[in-house]
Amino acid sequence: MVGAGLGGLALAARLQHGGNDVVVVEKNSFPGGRCGTIDTGGFHFDTGPTLLLMPDVLSRFFTDVGARMEDYLDLRRIDPNYRLHFRDGSSFEFTSDRERMSETLERIEPGGAKAFARFMDEAGYCYRIARENFVERNFVTAGQFFTASNLTLLFRMRAHRRLYSLIGSYFRDERLRQAFSFQTMYLGLSPFKSPALYTLLPFAEFDAGIWYPTGGMHQLARAMVRVLEERGGAIRYGDAVRRVETAGRRTTGVTLESGEFLRADVVVTNADLPYARDTLVPQTARKRKWRFTSSGFLIHLGLNRRYDNVPHHSVVFSRDYARSFREIFESRIVPDDPAFYICRPTATDDSVAPPGHDVLYLLAPMPHLGDEAAVPGGAGEDARAPSINWEAAARDLRARIFRRMAELGFDDLEASIVMERTWTPVDFRKVLNLASGCAFGLSHDMLQVGYLRPHNRDANHDNLYYVGASTHPGTGIPMVLFSAELVEKRIREEWQ
């Protein structure tokens, strides 16, 4: 296994539990990939995902490998889900408690409670159909995907419509339209371009809630490592893979940067798929041009004071919602008025900071680098991206975000900082080998989902597989756990 991200760890544990001998090689000194950690001065910072949706998928992983999730993780449900801040000075909280949520919506917009009930019914239908018919299935051939039944289901799920437009059929208030559509950023997509079937994202939030493991999201990776090692699997940290070795249509193993060769009957790469295919795997030139998601500008702050009135999750919207997405996805420039997300895990978990201290995670969506465009299989139409000096842009973005934080009541924020770390798209590429610095991997538009998404078995090598965010079914913690299930199924069907 190349890479110890969550998808790779979940698959490695599944295979090891099923009687295979698995070795995971990881270039970093820690597991988790994007779900990594920074621990310094008594502060714990998650470097990637900060919220957990669809906890049943995680629970199923533990059950499938003969374990109990409760023995490895202490999951806490977050309430409220998040606080939303708008440029007109208003703010309100969303919750997965349906009664309270309905009351909140009715106060904002008469008829909002009834519209919410209709949204939950219709989005719930899409969610169930998507999981059963598209997400939890392998599509090995085009004929398996492009069936009359599937095309009918996609139409019923309104895949032909755009999400933001559909949300407008439920709510008139612009703030509610934003509140029910921004979740596409979990997939690195604009809600103005995203298929309407992604109503399943806000539905998942309101239906099963948003969760958090005590100790931070990185505990998910640590728990999977425990499961793997308890079953006899091994992880080698600090071992970067130079290339996957092949002979005809077979892979024979991997060569490490040290020159050591590790022989394997089956090779799985959990490195981001575009990087793996363009860098690690000997291939003939490819004609396909990938479409990428957005990247992000991330600030970790350790503070010597607390902001106890701030919830676990907050979203700060820009003045012009549509313009900010055009700047990121079309003009490919740094937004003039950046929207951003605030995570304050100390609202739920005091263990991630010293007593009396706080942790803040600030993430603003940004355009990706786009500099893989010249490589076969690279960014394709994204080649027209302007060049951004991220060192200068980071200073400017930090100042803008801090000014907005002050407006929201974060008094003396600058003076309270005792630890700070900043990530730009350059860091996402350098540290995590994410093509174009895309924090969310390949795009999830309708031309890169299902059978049209990069397959989880290599087209040119019969015993080389891919697991993770940029293969089927997609990005996000539940999706990469599904990816692990689907790859395990293919390996067992094709090689055992």
Secondary structure, DSSP 4 states (H G I P E B T S, - for coil): -B--BHHHHHHHHHHHHTT---EEEESSSSSBTTS-EEEETTEEEESS---B--HHHHHHHHHHTT--GGGT--EEEESSSEEEE-TTS-EEEE-S-HHHHHHHHHHHSTTHHHHHHHHHHHHHHHHHHHIIIIITS---SHHHHS-HHHHHHHHHTTTTSBHHHHHTTT--SHHHHHHTTGGGGGGT--TTTSBGGGGHHHHHHHHH-EEEETT-THHHHHHHHHHHHHTT-EEEET--EEEEEEETTEEEEEEETTS-EEE-SSEEE-S-HHHIIIIIS--PPP-----B--EEEEEEEEESS--TTS-SEEEE--SSHHHHHHIIIII-S--SS--EEEE-GGGT-GGGS-TT-EEEEEEEEE----TTTTSTTS-GGGGGPPP--HHHHHHHHHHHHHHHHHHTT-TTTGGGEEEEEEE-HHHHHHHH--GGG-TT-B--SGGGSGGGSPPSB-SS-TTEEE-STTSSS-SSHHHHHHHHHHHHHHHHHHH-
